[in-house]
């Protein structure tokens, strides 16, 4: 049944082993992030038997699936107060920035006779989650209050970079996190278990030996899944970038002009497209669209195919220059970038086949 994802579990296991080796060389523990493929259970089985420390996801619904997990489970997205009961029930650790939420997690943990671990997020300038690093008094006051809570374990501190503001992790900015670690340990006479220095965008520092001493944890998703670091989008040596391949069927193949006829407005998504006049072109339509993939981050394995655009259920391709004489009903293969993988694995309309 098409469209479908071919998921090569051997390549995924190779990437996992390479990730473990790479992160261990930096003296860090490892959180493998599972949201990028919507908690696929075949991949989870590999993770659960591996030498990783944590399994992390942004959705409680995904963490629920890991009922037999041998690893500590981490909620990556800041908890909602409305889900505090489930956060404590299904996650061992959560990332937090709001004292109000942490206190409610403490109350829920008391009800469940548990201790819940939290990592306090510090914003180093990417402007997503975390207490802004220049507000040092707020950071210390928050920690002071956390340490009073009987059912919360202050597990450590963390930072997120690149995902929103595209700020690249450097030795300079991550060293600020290490400075906070030292200040916190000295001020409160405690030892932090975790100083989490970001995600796959921090990987580029490992090879250059520029990850600051004191960073002892990384949260890795895309590097493990797609074999690239995310600061400069460079492929990692020895990793596979094709563990996930999308297959889609050609449902129309016709020669048409490259510019629409008539006055143009906005497309189905409210955008005003711009067209290049390339004359008459051979255009293929495949049966998958923006509901299921990010067409801007889909990469034909046939390098002579160009993606022209997409609507909800159709993706339009220019196959004029291809050496293959495609026919209606033929199957085209694509590598995926992170955003396309995220959508494809979330979509119930894309089936999955596994290579073992």
C-alpha positions in Angstrom: 0.0 0.0 0.0 1.4 3.4 -1.0 2.6 5.8 0.2 4.7 3.9 2.6 7.9 4.2 4.6 10.6 1.7 4.3 12.4 1.6 7.7 15.7 -0.1 7.7 16.2 -1.3 11.3 19.8 -2.4 10.5 20.8 1.1 9.5 19.0 2.5 12.5 20.9 0.2 14.8 24.2 1.3 13.1 23.3 4.9 13.7 22.4 4.2 17.3 25.7 2.5 17.9 27.6 5.3 16.3 25.7 7.9 18.4 26.4 6.0 21.6 30.1 5.9 20.7 30.2 9.5 19.7 28.5 10.8 22.8 30.4 8.6 25.1 33.7 10.0 23.7 32.6 13.4 25.0 31.9 11.9 28.4 28.2 12.5 28.1 25.1 10.4 29.0 22.6 10.0 26.2 18.9 10.8 25.8 17.6 9.3 22.5 14.7 11.4 21.3 11.8 9.4 19.8 9.4 12.0 18.7 10.9 12.3 15.2 9.3 8.9 14.3 6.3 9.0 16.5 7.5 6.4 19.0 7.7 3.6 16.4 7.7 0.4 18.5 10.1 -1.6 16.3 12.7 1.1 16.8 11.8 1.3 20.5 12.7 -2.4 20.9 16.2 -1.7 19.6 16.5 1.3 22.0 15.3 -0.7 25.0 18.0 -3.3 24.6 20.8 -0.8 23.9 23.3 0.9 26.1 21.6 4.3 26.3 20.6 6.1 29.5 17.2 7.8 28.7 14.4 7.6 26.2 12.9 11.1 25.6 9.8 12.3 23.9 7.6 15.4 23.7 4.3 13.6 24.0 3.0 11.8 27.0 1.0 9.6 24.5 4.3 8.2 23.2 5.9 7.7 26.7 2.8 5.7 27.7 3.7 3.1 25.0 7.0 2.4 26.8 5.5 0.5 29.7 8.3 -2.0 29.8 11.1 0.5 29.4 14.4 -0.4 30.9 15.5 3.2 30.5 14.5 6.4 32.4 11.7 8.2 30.4 12.0 11.9 29.8 9.3 14.4 28.8 11.1 16.9 26.6 8.3 19.4 26.1 7.6 21.6 29.1 4.7 20.0 31.0 1.2 21.4 30.9 -0.4 21.8 34.3 -3.4 19.9 33.0 -1.4 16.8 32.4 0.6 16.8 35.6 -0.9 13.5 36.8 0.2 11.8 33.6 3.6 13.4 33.6 4.4 11.9 37.0 2.8 8.6 36.1 4.6 8.0 32.8 7.8 10.1 32.9 10.6 9.7 35.3 12.1 13.1 34.4 10.7 16.2 32.8 12.2 19.5 31.5 10.8 22.5 33.3 11.0 26.3 33.5 7.9 27.3 35.5 8.0 27.1 39.3 4.2 26.9 39.5 4.2 23.8 37.3 7.0 22.2 39.3 5.0 22.7 42.5 2.0 21.0 41.0 4.2 18.1 39.8 5.4 17.8 43.4 1.8 17.5 44.6 1.0 14.9 42.0 4.2 13.0 42.9 3.1 13.0 46.6 -0.3 11.6 45.6 1.4 8.8 43.6 4.1 8.2 46.3 6.8 8.9 43.8 9.8 11.2 43.4 9.8 13.0 40.1 13.1 14.4 38.6 13.2 17.7 36.9 15.8 19.4 34.7 15.6 23.2 35.0 15.9 24.8 31.5 18.0 27.9 31.1 17.6 30.1 28.0 21.0 31.1 26.6 19.5 33.2 23.8 17.6 30.9 21.5 14.5 32.3 23.0 12.5 29.2 23.3 12.0 27.6 26.8 14.0 28.3 29.9 14.7 31.1 32.4 16.7 33.7 30.6 20.3 33.4 31.6 20.7 37.1 32.5 18.0 36.7 35.2 20.4 35.0 37.5 18.4 35.9 40.6 15.3 34.3 39.2 17.3 31.1 38.5 18.7 30.9 42.0 15.3 31.7 43.6 13.6 29.0 41.5 16.2 26.5 42.6 15.9 27.5 46.2 12.1 26.8 46.0 12.6 23.5 44.2 14.9 22.2 46.9 12.2 22.6 49.4 9.9 20.2 47.6 9.9 16.7 49.1 8.7 14.8 46.0 10.8 16.6 43.4 14.5 15.7 42.8 16.4 18.5 41.3 18.2 16.4 38.6 20.1 19.2 36.8 20.0 22.0 34.3 19.7 22.1 30.5 19.5 24.3 27.5 17.9 24.2 24.1 19.6 25.8 21.1 18.9 26.0 17.3 15.3 24.6 17.3 13.6 28.1 17.4 16.1 30.9 17.2 18.7 28.9 15.1 21.4 29.9 17.6 24.4 27.6 17.0 25.9 25.9 20.1 29.4 27.1 20.7 32.0 26.6 23.4 31.3 30.2 24.4 27.5 29.9 25.0 27.5 26.4 26.4 30.3 27.5 28.8 27.7 29.8 30.4 25.6 26.7 31.3 28.7 25.2 32.9 29.3 28.4 34.8 25.7 28.1 36.2 26.4 24.5 37.1 29.4 25.6 39.2 27.6 28.5 40.8 24.5 26.3 41.7 26.6 23.6 43.2 28.6 26.0 45.3 25.7 28.1 46.4 23.4 25.3 47.4 26.1 22.7 48.3 24.6 20.1 45.9 25.9 18.0 43.0 23.9 18.2 39.7 23.5 14.8 38.0 22.7 16.3 34.6 24.1 19.3 32.7 22.3 18.8 29.4 24.0 20.7 26.6 21.4 20.5 23.9 20.5 18.3 20.9 21.9 17.2 17.6 23.1 20.8 16.9 25.7 20.3 19.6 27.2 17.2 18.0 29.6 19.3 15.8 31.5 20.3 18.9 32.4 16.8 19.8 34.7 16.1 16.8 36.4 19.5 17.3 36.8 18.8 21.0 35.0 22.0 21.8 32.2 20.7 24.0 32.9 22.4 27.3 34.0 20.2 30.2 31.1 20.0 32.5 28.4 19.3 29.9 27.6 15.7 30.7 24.4 15.0 28.7 23.1 15.4 25.1 19.6 14.8 23.8 19.9 13.3 20.3 17.2 12.7 17.7 18.0 13.8 14.2 21.7 12.8 14.2 20.6 9.3 15.3 17.7 9.1 12.8 19.1 10.8 9.7 22.9 10.8 10.3 23.6 14.5 10.3 24.3 17.2 12.8 21.9 20.1 12.7 24.0 23.2 13.2 25.5 23.1 9.7 23.6 20.1 8.2 26.7 18.1 7.7 26.5 14.3 7.3 28.2 12.4 10.1 31.0 9.9 9.2 29.8 6.3 9.3 26.1 7.2 9.7 23.3 6.2 7.3 21.1 9.0 5.9 18.7 6.6 4.3 17.3 4.5 7.2 13.9 6.0 6.2 12.8 6.0 2.6 9.4 7.2 1.4 7.8 5.4 -1.5 5.0 7.1 -3.4 3.1 6.2 -6.6 2.8 8.3 -9.8 -0.9 9.0 -10.4 -0.6 11.4 -13.3 2.1 12.0 -15.9 1.6 14.7 -18.5 3.4 17.4 -20.4 2.2 20.9 -19.3 3.4 24.4 -19.3 5.2 25.6 -16.2 3.2 28.8 -15.5 -0.5 28.7 -14.6 -3.0 30.4 -16.9 -5.1 33.3 -15.4 -4.9 35.6 -12.5 -3.3 33.9 -9.5 -4.1 34.5 -5.8 -3.1 32.3 -2.9 -2.8 28.5 -2.8 -4.7 26.1 -0.5 -2.4 27.1 2.4 -2.8 30.8 2.0 0.6 31.3 0.3 1.2 33.3 -2.9 3.4 31.1 -5.1 5.9 32.3 -7.6 6.4 30.4 -10.9 9.4 30.2 -13.2 8.6 29.9 -16.9 10.6 26.9 -18.0 8.4 26.1 -21.0 6.6 22.8 -21.5 7.7 20.2 -18.9 7.0 16.6 -18.2 5.2 16.6 -14.9 4.4 13.7 -12.5 2.0 13.8 -9.7 2.5 11.4 -6.7 -0.2 10.5 -4.2 1.2 12.2 -1.1 0.9 15.8 0.0 1.5 18.4 2.7 -0.9 16.6 5.1 1.6 13.8 5.3 5.0 15.3 4.3 6.9 18.5 4.1 7.5 18.7 0.3 10.3 21.3 0.8 12.2 18.7 2.8 11.7 15.7 0.5 14.6 14.5 -1.6 14.1 12.3 -4.7 16.7 9.5 -4.9 16.6 10.1 -8.6 18.6 13.3 -8.5 17.3 14.5 -11.9 13.8 14.9 -10.5 12.8 18.3 -9.2 10.0 18.9 -6.7 7.8 21.8 -8.1 5.3 22.0 -5.3 2.5 20.4 -3.3 -1.1 20.6 -2.1 -2.7 18.6 0.7 -2.8 15.3 -1.2 -0.6 15.8 -4.3 3.1 16.5 -4.9 4.0 17.7 -8.3 7.4 16.8 -9.8 9.3 17.8 -12.9 10.7 14.5 -14.4 11.8 16.0 -17.7 15.5 15.6 -17.2 15.3 12.1 -15.7 17.0 9.3 -17.5 14.1 7.0 -16.5 11.0 6.8 -18.7 8.5 6.9 -15.9 4.9 5.6 -16.3 1.7 6.0 -14.3 1.8 3.5 -11.5 5.5 3.6 -11.1 6.9 4.1 -7.6 9.3 6.9 -6.7 11.7 6.8 -3.7 12.7 9.8 -1.5 15.0 10.4 1.4 13.5 12.6 4.1 14.7 15.5 6.2 13.5 15.8 9.8 10.3 17.8 9.2 9.2 15.3 6.5 10.0 12.3 8.7 8.1 13.9 11.6 5.0 14.3 9.4 5.2 11.0 7.6 5.5 9.0 10.8 2.7 11.0 12.5 0.4 10.4 9.5 -2.0 7.5 9.7 -2.1 7.5 5.9 1.4 6.4 5.4 2.1 2.6 6.0 5.4 1.2 7.2 7.5 -1.7 6.0 10.6 -2.8 8.0 13.9 -4.2 6.8 15.6 -6.4 9.4 
